[in-house]
């Protein structure tokens, strides 16, 4: 076997042909240029777009409670009455309902990642899309029962967490389809497409609720009708995502679990370092995305009197929107600079400053400054999502290759193992990061309940972001430690 063959870069024409209909791919070698051009590129892109669509819907349903809770007080549910006037109890209940899906989604990310190697990307994407019917149909029924107690809605909110699990299965699956040089951009697009579901929900749901009240009346019944209309909107798209994944996506045979790869990933210190950093980027993005409609309504209740703002939730979508679009940029720049650690350090520093301006805006009662500071925070979190996630496959790829060279192991086999380890790590890192979104919201809720202000929670975030910047620098940028602690980044830069 030649050296080129050992690295999976043989130049002979591969026997691979693109097929529109989904199938099991028994041979998949995207790092081979000939294989990639013969149909691999088209196959990878097909799976990417169907994955983006399914993941986008998952995020849409996952975050739907962030918009629904702002209208439930008007819909006649006593436990949320007074939210628009800053009622501490209503604010606390709203943040509880929006944070529960975050926690459940975080917990599901690990089993969802492991499910891709076991069942195949095609079958599990279809299954995970179909699961979205459960929380949506549940909301449709119980929101039209005015006497429904809060605990029932907490259960329904937890069921919406299945949409959060979709992220890890989708990312783990797509990571197998693209070559190393294109993986960052592909993962960035896949993640951004999912993240965009947050923005579209926070735009569409309030508009449909408002439309429903205009069709009926601005009373409790009208708001319940509006919420019903806003949830019904997603059902046809869930059908399309389920059927599309089942009939058009592919599963890669080499993505099968070998057990050993998961153990290696879970015992690799970089998995846990990256999980900590991902709390700061994705945890902030998803936590603040869920909470943003409630924060705006509770912090600036007088905005409801401004005629050009139809619904406060229509402004909240801007945060998730800019954060979603900035994520691919983070992955793209990380591809160019070889890892993204420098970008991540700058991101955390900037996020700390943005949080300080948020607190200042509240003190000055300046909504324009408040919105601008939050948008900067979302942009930076999005860039950080892309840069930190791009570091993951680089770490495992370079570590596996270094280990193979030192122990005489076949490099091609080591590369496959590295992809499996990265897939496992993605599940853990994504899960821990999403759990950070729960912590973000709970810190705001507890600060509001016990201290009557959210400022202490925001200052705590600013400090934590600086700590994360220091950890990134310490582990991945210090010259004397770069080769030992981050062999992946040292490898990627040569």
Protein Blocks (a to p, Z undefined) as FASTA:
>chain_A
ZZklmnopafbdcdddddfbgcddfbdcfklmklmmnommmmmmmmmmmmmmmmmmmmmm
mmmmmmmmmmmmmnopaklgoklnopaklmmmmmmmmmmmmmmmmmmmmmmmmmmmmnop
klmmmmmmmmmmmmmmmmmmmmmmmklcfklmmmmmmmmmmmmmmmmmmmmmmmmmpcfk
lmmmmmmmmmmmmmmmmmmmmmmmmmmmmmmmmmmoccfklmmmmmmmmmmmmmmmmmmm
mmmmmmmmccdfklpcehjmmmmmmmpmklmmmmmmmmmmmmmmmmmmmmmmmmmmmmmm
mlmmpmklmblklmmmmmmmmmmmmmmmmmmmmmmnonommmmmmmmmmmmmmmmmmmmm
mmnopaklmmmmmmmmmmmmmmmmmmmmmmmmmmmmmmmmmmmmmnopafklmmmmmmmm
mmmmmmmmmmmmmmmmmmmmmmmmmmmmmnopaklmmmmmmmmmmmmmmmmmmmmmgmkl
mmmmmmmlmmmmZZ
